[in-house]
Amino acid sequence: MTVVRRLARPMLAAIFIKTGIDQVRNARDLAPSAEPVAHAVAGPLHLPDDPVLLVRINGAAMAGAGVLFALGRLPRVTSAVLATTLAPSAYVNHPFWTEKDKTVRGEVLEDFLKDVGLLGGALLAAVDTAGKPGLAWRGRRAGRDARRFAKLATREAAHVAGSSKKDLQLAAAKVG
């Protein structure tokens, strides 16, 4: 792991860990604003239709993934989880489009854009292979290797079969 990744991951993860813990602790206070989103996603995702529980689950997932990401454990998976948990949080916590007052709207928009920036960082981390081949490359490579091996095996089988046929013909000629 490079020095940049070793430093940047905990820096990026810190806000997710704090926000996640806050969501778990203050789920009852946050639930009313999360209620419309909770009701919208509960059915299609087969989740309980309980905004308090969903806020806690989102917060726990955010904090847990943040800790694992900071430690460099499963960084691509955990950053994808961070992005997934941040999107509804940004939508619920910073609805700038509902604000009538221009000053308040600007402040809420700024907070929303900060969350969008964090979302972008999490998405970049989700596709960062740290210089190692990604799953798509490994899959293509495995397919190519399998095709090459199949061709070699086919040629070898044909060669062995041809050699066996010649050996049988020579043996038959000696006997006959």
N, C-alpha and C positions, 0 to 999 in steps of 0.2 A: 504494500500500500504506500502510495507516495505521501510525502509530508503534507502536501496541499489537501489531499483527501483526509488524512488523519486529523488535520486541524478543522477543515471545513465541515465535516459531518457533525461533530458535536455543536459547532456554532449554529448550523442550520437546525439541528434537532432541539436545541434549547427552548425555542419558542413553542414547539409542538408539545414538548414534555410539560411545560408550564400551563399551556392552554388546555391540554388534556386533563391535567390534575384539577384545574379550575372547573372544568366541565363536570367532572365526577363529583367534586365537592358542592358545587352550586347548581346541580341539575334541576332542582325544584324552581329556582329563580329563572333559569334559562328556558325551561320547558314551555312557558306560554308563547315565547317568540318562535320556538321550534315546532310548535303544534301543527301549523299548516304543512310544513315539509314532512313531519313525522307521519301525518295521516296520508300524505301523498305516496310515500315510499313504503309504508308498512304493508299494504296489500300486495303490490307487485313483487316485493322482495320477501314475502312471507315472514315478516317480522311482527312482533307484538305491537299493537296500536296503543302504545303507552309512551307519550313524549318524554316523560322523566326517565324511563328506562332507556329509551333510544339515545337521549343526551348522554347518559352515563356510559352506555356501550361505546358511543362515538368517542367520548373522552378517554375511556380506558384503552381503546384501540390506538388512539392518537398518542397517549403517553407511553404505552408499551412499545409501539413501533418506533417512537422517538428515542427511547432508551436503547433499543436494539440497533437502530441506525447510528446513534452516537458511538456505540461500541464497535461498529463495523460488522455486525452480524446480519447476514442476509440483506445487504444494503439495497439491492434492487427491489426485492419484495417489500421491505419495510418502507422504502420511499414511495412505492406505489400505494401502500396502505395510508401513508401520510397524506398523499395527494387526494385519496378517496375520502378521508375524514375531513380534510380541510375544505373541500368544495361546499358541502352543506353548511359548514360553520360560517364561511365567508358570506354565503347567501343569507343566512339567518341573522348573523350578528351585525351586518353592515348594509342594510337595505337603503342605499342612498336614493334610489328611485322613488321612495315614498316620502321623502323629506320635502317640505314646502319652503322652509327657510333656506335661503341661498348659503348662508354661512355654515349652518349645521350640515347642509347637504355636502358642501365642500369638505368638511371634516370627516364625515362618514365615507365619502368617496375616497378620500386619502387612505383611510383604514382598509377599505375594500381593496384598493389597489395594492396595498402592502400585502394583503392576503393573496392576491393574484400573483404578486412577485414570489411569495413563498411557494405557491402552487407551482410556478414555473421552475423554481429551484428543485422542488421535490420531483417534478417530472423529468428534469435533466438527470437527477440522481438515479431515477428509475431505469434510464437507458444507458447509464454509464457502466461500461464493462470493465473499467479499470485496466484497459489494455489487453484484456483476455478475450478470447472469442466468445461471442454471445451464443444463445441457444439456437438461433436461426442459422448461424454459420456452422455450428456443430452438427445440426441436422442435415444441412446440405453436404457437409463433408462426409458424414456417415453414409448418406445415400450414394455419393460418388464412390466411396471406398467399397461399398457393398456391390455396386455394379462392376467395378474393376475386379473384385474378387470372383464374382460370378463368371466373368469372361475368362479369367485365368483358370478357374475350375473346369469350365466347359472345354477349353483348349487342352488341358491336361487329361481330361476324360477321353477326348477324341484321340489324343496321342497314345494313351494306354490301350484304348480299344484297337487302334490301328496296329500297335505293336503286338498285341495278343493275337490278332488275326494272322499276321505274318508268321508268328511263332507256330500257330496251329497249322498253317499251310506247309511250313518247313517240316513239322513233325509228321504230317500226313504224307508228304513226299518221301520221307525216310522209311516210313512203314510200308507204303504202297508200292 
